[in-house]
Amino acid sequence: MGKLSTHVLDTANGRPAAGVSVALYALDGGARSLVKKDVTNADGRCAAPLLEGESMRPGRYELVFGAGAYFAAAGVALPEPRFIDEVTIAFGIAHADQNYHVPLVVSPWSYSTYRGS
C-alpha cells in the first residue's frame, strides 16, 4: 500500500517550517470531511503519514496549512488581512498503492507545491 505525506519549507527564512498546522480533508461531491489534523515537527514534516494502509484510498482531498499563523508566530510583520494565510491544496489520489508526497514551499507572499514520492 502507498502513503500520503507532506512537509513545509519556509523559503523566506531558508528553513523547515516547524509548528505549522496541517489538516487533511476528504472531498465527496460537495461534502468535506476532516480526516486528520497534525502539526509539523522541527524538520517541517508530520511525524507519521497522513494516510497509509487501509485509509489510503483513491479520491479527492484537500490539505489546509496554517501558514499565516506560522509566520505571525515567527514574528514576521504581516499586513491585515494577511496576503498568505491558510493555504489550501486540492489534489487527487488515483492509485492507493503509490506514494503521494505533497510539500508546501511558502513565504508570506507566495507558495508552490508539487507531487513528490
mmCIF file of the C-alpha atoms, coordinates in Angstrom:
data_MODEL
# 
_entry.id   MODEL 
# 
loop_
_atom_site.group_PDB 
_atom_site.id 
_atom_site.type_symbol 
_atom_site.label_atom_id 
_atom_site.label_alt_id 
_atom_site.label_comp_id 
_atom_site.label_asym_id 
_atom_site.label_entity_id 
_atom_site.label_seq_id 
_atom_site.pdbx_PDB_ins_code 
_atom_site.Cartn_x 
_atom_site.Cartn_y 
_atom_site.Cartn_z 
_atom_site.occupancy 
_atom_site.B_iso_or_equiv 
_atom_site.pdbx_formal_charge 
_atom_site.auth_seq_id 
_atom_site.auth_comp_id 
_atom_site.auth_asym_id 
_atom_site.auth_atom_id 
_atom_site.pdbx_PDB_model_num 
ATOM 1   C CA . MET A 1 1   ? 0.000   0.000  0.000  1.00 0.00 ? 1   MET A CA 1 
ATOM 2   C CA . GLY A 1 2   ? 1.027   3.582  -0.595 1.00 0.00 ? 2   GLY A CA 1 
ATOM 3   C CA . LYS A 1 3   ? 1.038   6.556  1.733  1.00 0.00 ? 3   LYS A CA 1 
ATOM 4   C CA . LEU A 1 4   ? 0.386   10.295 1.783  1.00 0.00 ? 4   LEU A CA 1 
ATOM 5   C CA . SER A 1 5   ? 2.942   12.598 3.376  1.00 0.00 ? 5   SER A CA 1 
ATOM 6   C CA . THR A 1 6   ? 3.774   16.302 3.417  1.00 0.00 ? 6   THR A CA 1 
ATOM 7   C CA . HIS A 1 7   ? 6.325   18.787 4.624  1.00 0.00 ? 7   HIS A CA 1 
ATOM 8   C CA . VAL A 1 8   ? 6.561   22.569 4.759  1.00 0.00 ? 8   VAL A CA 1 
ATOM 9   C CA . LEU A 1 9   ? 9.570   24.654 3.782  1.00 0.00 ? 9   LEU A CA 1 
ATOM 10  C CA . ASP A 1 10  ? 9.859   28.317 4.823  1.00 0.00 ? 10  ASP A CA 1 
ATOM 11  C CA . THR A 1 11  ? 11.605  29.959 1.849  1.00 0.00 ? 11  THR A CA 1 
ATOM 12  C CA . ALA A 1 12  ? 11.597  33.415 3.461  1.00 0.00 ? 12  ALA A CA 1 
ATOM 13  C CA . ASN A 1 13  ? 13.947  32.156 6.182  1.00 0.00 ? 13  ASN A CA 1 
ATOM 14  C CA . GLY A 1 14  ? 15.567  29.212 4.386  1.00 0.00 ? 14  GLY A CA 1 
ATOM 15  C CA . ARG A 1 15  ? 14.487  26.518 6.847  1.00 0.00 ? 15  ARG A CA 1 
ATOM 16  C CA . PRO A 1 16  ? 11.908  23.828 7.538  1.00 0.00 ? 16  PRO A CA 1 
ATOM 17  C CA . ALA A 1 17  ? 8.680   25.301 8.917  1.00 0.00 ? 17  ALA A CA 1 
ATOM 18  C CA . ALA A 1 18  ? 8.138   23.826 12.384 1.00 0.00 ? 18  ALA A CA 1 
ATOM 19  C CA . GLY A 1 19  ? 4.779   24.256 14.106 1.00 0.00 ? 19  GLY A CA 1 
ATOM 20  C CA . VAL A 1 20  ? 2.556   24.624 11.039 1.00 0.00 ? 20  VAL A CA 1 
ATOM 21  C CA . SER A 1 21  ? -0.944  23.230 11.496 1.00 0.00 ? 21  SER A CA 1 
ATOM 22  C CA . VAL A 1 22  ? -1.955  20.751 8.796  1.00 0.00 ? 22  VAL A CA 1 
ATOM 23  C CA . ALA A 1 23  ? -5.495  19.495 8.203  1.00 0.00 ? 23  ALA A CA 1 
ATOM 24  C CA . LEU A 1 24  ? -6.395  16.790 5.694  1.00 0.00 ? 24  LEU A CA 1 
ATOM 25  C CA . TYR A 1 25  ? -9.941  16.675 4.321  1.00 0.00 ? 25  TYR A CA 1 
ATOM 26  C CA . ALA A 1 26  ? -11.603 14.088 2.081  1.00 0.00 ? 26  ALA A CA 1 
ATOM 27  C CA . LEU A 1 27  ? -13.918 15.521 -0.572 1.00 0.00 ? 27  LEU A CA 1 
ATOM 28  C CA . ASP A 1 28  ? -17.038 13.682 -1.695 1.00 0.00 ? 28  ASP A CA 1 
ATOM 29  C CA . GLY A 1 29  ? -19.158 15.701 -4.071 1.00 0.00 ? 29  GLY A CA 1 
ATOM 30  C CA . GLY A 1 30  ? -19.958 18.861 -2.112 1.00 0.00 ? 30  GLY A CA 1 
ATOM 31  C CA . ALA A 1 31  ? -19.117 17.315 1.261  1.00 0.00 ? 31  ALA A CA 1 
ATOM 32  C CA . ARG A 1 32  ? -15.797 17.901 3.008  1.00 0.00 ? 32  ARG A CA 1 
ATOM 33  C CA . SER A 1 33  ? -14.854 15.724 5.982  1.00 0.00 ? 33  SER A CA 1 
ATOM 34  C CA . LEU A 1 34  ? -11.838 16.043 8.266  1.00 0.00 ? 34  LEU A CA 1 
ATOM 35  C CA . VAL A 1 35  ? -9.571  13.005 8.059  1.00 0.00 ? 35  VAL A CA 1 
ATOM 36  C CA . LYS A 1 36  ? -6.628  14.080 10.194 1.00 0.00 ? 36  LYS A CA 1 
ATOM 37  C CA . LYS A 1 37  ? -5.019  17.080 11.902 1.00 0.00 ? 37  LYS A CA 1 
ATOM 38  C CA . ASP A 1 38  ? -1.329  17.393 12.689 1.00 0.00 ? 38  ASP A CA 1 
ATOM 39  C CA . VAL A 1 39  ? 1.447   19.929 13.300 1.00 0.00 ? 39  VAL A CA 1 
ATOM 40  C CA . THR A 1 40  ? 4.823   19.909 11.573 1.00 0.00 ? 40  THR A CA 1 
ATOM 41  C CA . ASN A 1 41  ? 7.904   18.964 13.589 1.00 0.00 ? 41  ASN A CA 1 
ATOM 42  C CA . ALA A 1 42  ? 11.374  20.587 13.653 1.00 0.00 ? 42  ALA A CA 1 
ATOM 43  C CA . ASP A 1 43  ? 12.073  19.145 10.189 1.00 0.00 ? 43  ASP A CA 1 
ATOM 44  C CA . GLY A 1 44  ? 8.851   20.693 8.799  1.00 0.00 ? 44  GLY A CA 1 
ATOM 45  C CA . ARG A 1 45  ? 7.265   17.254 8.463  1.00 0.00 ? 45  ARG A CA 1 
ATOM 46  C CA . CYS A 1 46  ? 4.372   15.443 10.061 1.00 0.00 ? 46  CYS A CA 1 
ATOM 47  C CA . ALA A 1 47  ? 5.674   12.666 12.316 1.00 0.00 ? 47  ALA A CA 1 
ATOM 48  C CA . ALA A 1 48  ? 3.600   9.981  10.542 1.00 0.00 ? 48  ALA A CA 1 
ATOM 49  C CA . PRO A 1 49  ? 1.968   9.655  7.116  1.00 0.00 ? 49  PRO A CA 1 
ATOM 50  C CA . LEU A 1 50  ? -1.371  11.420 6.801  1.00 0.00 ? 50  LEU A CA 1 
ATOM 51  C CA . LEU A 1 51  ? -2.797  8.364  5.048  1.00 0.00 ? 51  LEU A CA 1 
ATOM 52  C CA . GLU A 1 52  ? -1.482  4.819  4.837  1.00 0.00 ? 52  GLU A CA 1 
ATOM 53  C CA . GLY A 1 53  ? -2.712  1.243  4.818  1.00 0.00 ? 53  GLY A CA 1 
ATOM 54  C CA . GLU A 1 54  ? -6.484  0.863  4.637  1.00 0.00 ? 54  GLU A CA 1 
ATOM 55  C CA . SER A 1 55  ? -7.060  4.627  4.959  1.00 0.00 ? 55  SER A CA 1 
ATOM 56  C CA . MET A 1 56  ? -5.146  5.262  1.710  1.00 0.00 ? 56  MET A CA 1 
ATOM 57  C CA . ARG A 1 57  ? -7.946  5.366  -0.861 1.00 0.00 ? 57  ARG A CA 1 
ATOM 58  C CA . PRO A 1 58  ? -8.358  6.935  -4.286 1.00 0.00 ? 58  PRO A CA 1 
ATOM 59  C CA . GLY A 1 59  ? -10.304 10.162 -4.247 1.00 0.00 ? 59  GLY A CA 1 
ATOM 60  C CA . ARG A 1 60  ? -10.162 13.934 -3.969 1.00 0.00 ? 60  ARG A CA 1 
ATOM 61  C CA . TYR A 1 61  ? -8.560  15.583 -0.955 1.00 0.00 ? 61  TYR A CA 1 
ATOM 62  C CA . GLU A 1 62  ? -7.533  18.959 0.438  1.00 0.00 ? 62  GLU A CA 1 
ATOM 63  C CA . LEU A 1 63  ? -4.591  19.839 2.621  1.00 0.00 ? 63  LEU A CA 1 
ATOM 64  C CA . VAL A 1 64  ? -5.001  23.076 4.579  1.00 0.00 ? 64  VAL A CA 1 
ATOM 65  C CA . PHE A 1 65  ? -1.852  24.629 6.046  1.00 0.00 ? 65  PHE A CA 1 
ATOM 66  C CA . GLY A 1 66  ? -1.847  27.374 8.700  1.00 0.00 ? 66  GLY A CA 1 
ATOM 67  C CA . ALA A 1 67  ? 0.940   29.339 7.017  1.00 0.00 ? 67  ALA A CA 1 
ATOM 68  C CA . GLY A 1 68  ? -0.169  32.796 8.156  1.00 0.00 ? 68  GLY A CA 1 
ATOM 69  C CA . ALA A 1 69  ? -0.295  31.747 11.805 1.00 0.00 ? 69  ALA A CA 1 
ATOM 70  C CA . TYR A 1 70  ? 3.174   30.201 11.432 1.00 0.00 ? 70  TYR A CA 1 
ATOM 71  C CA . PHE A 1 71  ? 4.695   33.435 10.077 1.00 0.00 ? 71  PHE A CA 1 
ATOM 72  C CA . ALA A 1 72  ? 2.883   35.545 12.695 1.00 0.00 ? 72  ALA A CA 1 
ATOM 73  C CA . ALA A 1 73  ? 4.220   33.290 15.489 1.00 0.00 ? 73  ALA A CA 1 
ATOM 74  C CA . ALA A 1 74  ? 7.712   33.655 13.986 1.00 0.00 ? 74  ALA A CA 1 
ATOM 75  C CA . GLY A 1 75  ? 7.446   37.432 14.430 1.00 0.00 ? 75  GLY A CA 1 
ATOM 76  C CA . VAL A 1 76  ? 7.076   38.334 10.762 1.00 0.00 ? 76  VAL A CA 1 
ATOM 77  C CA . ALA A 1 77  ? 5.331   41.695 10.307 1.00 0.00 ? 77  ALA A CA 1 
ATOM 78  C CA . LEU A 1 78  ? 2.250   40.818 8.270  1.00 0.00 ? 78  LEU A CA 1 
ATOM 79  C CA . PRO A 1 79  ? -0.479  43.062 6.874  1.00 0.00 ? 79  PRO A CA 1 
ATOM 80  C CA . GLU A 1 80  ? -4.112  42.602 7.915  1.00 0.00 ? 80  GLU A CA 1 
ATOM 81  C CA . PRO A 1 81  ? -5.606  40.787 6.276  1.00 0.00 ? 81  PRO A CA 1 
ATOM 82  C CA . ARG A 1 82  ? -2.636  38.515 5.619  1.00 0.00 ? 82  ARG A CA 1 
ATOM 83  C CA . PHE A 1 83  ? -1.733  38.003 1.965  1.00 0.00 ? 83  PHE A CA 1 
ATOM 84  C CA . ILE A 1 84  ? -0.947  34.310 2.564  1.00 0.00 ? 84  ILE A CA 1 
ATOM 85  C CA . ASP A 1 85  ? -2.995  32.911 5.431  1.00 0.00 ? 85  ASP A CA 1 
ATOM 86  C CA . GLU A 1 86  ? -4.441  29.419 5.090  1.00 0.00 ? 86  GLU A CA 1 
ATOM 87  C CA . VAL A 1 87  ? -3.027  27.608 2.077  1.00 0.00 ? 87  VAL A CA 1 
ATOM 88  C CA . THR A 1 88  ? -5.380  25.022 0.611  1.00 0.00 ? 88  THR A CA 1 
ATOM 89  C CA . ILE A 1 89  ? -4.043  22.458 -1.834 1.00 0.00 ? 89  ILE A CA 1 
ATOM 90  C CA . ALA A 1 90  ? -6.710  20.405 -3.598 1.00 0.00 ? 90  ALA A CA 1 
ATOM 91  C CA . PHE A 1 91  ? -5.390  17.205 -5.152 1.00 0.00 ? 91  PHE A CA 1 
ATOM 92  C CA . GLY A 1 92  ? -6.385  13.719 -6.200 1.00 0.00 ? 92  GLY A CA 1 
ATOM 93  C CA . ILE A 1 93  ? -5.122  10.267 -5.332 1.00 0.00 ? 93  ILE A CA 1 
ATOM 94  C CA . ALA A 1 94  ? -5.609  7.975  -8.300 1.00 0.00 ? 94  ALA A CA 1 
ATOM 95  C CA . HIS A 1 95  ? -3.621  4.945  -7.118 1.00 0.00 ? 95  HIS A CA 1 
ATOM 96  C CA . ALA A 1 96  ? -3.744  3.866  -3.468 1.00 0.00 ? 96  ALA A CA 1 
ATOM 97  C CA . ASP A 1 97  ? -0.683  1.657  -3.938 1.00 0.00 ? 97  ASP A CA 1 
ATOM 98  C CA . GLN A 1 98  ? 1.572   4.630  -4.769 1.00 0.00 ? 98  GLN A CA 1 
ATOM 99  C CA . ASN A 1 99  ? 3.260   7.169  -2.522 1.00 0.00 ? 99  ASN A CA 1 
ATOM 100 C CA . TYR A 1 100 ? 1.990   10.745 -2.713 1.00 0.00 ? 100 TYR A CA 1 
ATOM 101 C CA . HIS A 1 101 ? 4.130   13.450 -1.154 1.00 0.00 ? 101 HIS A CA 1 
ATOM 102 C CA . VAL A 1 102 ? 2.555   16.930 -1.256 1.00 0.00 ? 102 VAL A CA 1 
ATOM 103 C CA . PRO A 1 103 ? 5.021   19.511 0.060  1.00 0.00 ? 103 PRO A CA 1 
ATOM 104 C CA . LEU A 1 104 ? 4.349   23.202 0.601  1.00 0.00 ? 104 LEU A CA 1 
ATOM 105 C CA . VAL A 1 105 ? 7.089   25.711 -0.203 1.00 0.00 ? 105 VAL A CA 1 
ATOM 106 C CA . VAL A 1 106 ? 5.917   29.000 1.314  1.00 0.00 ? 106 VAL A CA 1 
ATOM 107 C CA . SER A 1 107 ? 6.766   32.598 2.205  1.00 0.00 ? 107 SER A CA 1 
ATOM 108 C CA . PRO A 1 108 ? 4.453   35.350 3.467  1.00 0.00 ? 108 PRO A CA 1 
ATOM 109 C CA . TRP A 1 109 ? 3.976   36.370 -0.198 1.00 0.00 ? 109 TRP A CA 1 
ATOM 110 C CA . SER A 1 110 ? 3.930   33.177 -2.265 1.00 0.00 ? 110 SER A CA 1 
ATOM 111 C CA . TYR A 1 111 ? 3.695   29.405 -2.247 1.00 0.00 ? 111 TYR A CA 1 
ATOM 112 C CA . SER A 1 112 ? 4.095   26.412 -4.506 1.00 0.00 ? 112 SER A CA 1 
ATOM 113 C CA . THR A 1 113 ? 3.705   22.666 -4.388 1.00 0.00 ? 113 THR A CA 1 
ATOM 114 C CA . TYR A 1 114 ? 4.471   19.595 -6.472 1.00 0.00 ? 114 TYR A CA 1 
ATOM 115 C CA . ARG A 1 115 ? 3.949   15.858 -6.327 1.00 0.00 ? 115 ARG A CA 1 
ATOM 116 C CA . GLY A 1 116 ? 6.904   14.133 -4.755 1.00 0.00 ? 116 GLY A CA 1 
ATOM 117 C CA . SER A 1 117 ? 7.243   10.451 -3.983 1.00 0.00 ? 117 SER A CA 1 
# 
